[in-house]
């Protein structure tokens, strides 16, 4: 009996060693870690749109833009698609008017800018460098608002031809430098939304001025509708003159200077709703030129 028992024990041990009996449960297979989700690709901001300009004229002369050419109804569009108009405002101040400003004369017009904002009228402000130096906070504020664009009206507001409303005259050899000095004044004031457009003080220019200005690489911008607001005292007369002159694609010249154009704001308050009633849409000069 003893021998059999020992043999049975030995046989059971051998069977167990060869895999007999209930096998142990398999070891769990580790789950591979979930790879991290890559961050979503961030789209690069679109580069700022470059304002349109005109090609230089003959012999590299500065080109001149006055209004959008009449094109009629665009293909597939309606007649209203061509009814656009640009209001432009000259912020005049001559280099020698500092003492007058210190004495209290106002060459700015913040109420007019506020009105344009309330009426949501895109506009182009032709600013002199001297104006930006006198009113840097206002210049920066206008340039930071996408409703507006800031263009160059020279640094000194001196004339680029002789016999221009009694303005002092810029020497031919310093004309381009005068324009560049205005752009520098804008940068110093922190003005954004600056476009490479230039308006001659008084609107006075000749062939020699166009040649002298060529190194500044600007497009000269004139107008086809004179508002008559300079030194005017009758807002109704200014409004009528603009309303009578506007055609599809027109460019209107007004002023942003309280001392020299005190009724401009009142006139604009009449002009804007009437032109909208006639189906016009307001655009900046850059948009007018683009069309």
Buried (B, 14 or more C-beta within 10 A) or exposed (E): EEEEEEEEEEEEEEEEEEEEEEEEEEEEEEEEEEEEEEEEEEEEEEEEEEBBBBEBBEEEBBBBBEBBEEEEEEEEEEEEBBBBBBBBBBBBBBBEBEEBBEEEBBBBBBEBBEBBEEBEBBBBBBBBBBBBBBBBEBBBBBBEBEBBBBBBBBBBBBBBBEEBEEBEBBEEEBBBEBBBBBBEBBEBBBBBBBBBBBBBBBBBBEEEBBBBBBBBBBBBBBBBBBBBBBEBEBBEBBBBBBBEBBBBBBBBBBBBBBBBBBBBBBBBBBBBEBBEEEEBBBBBBBBBBEB
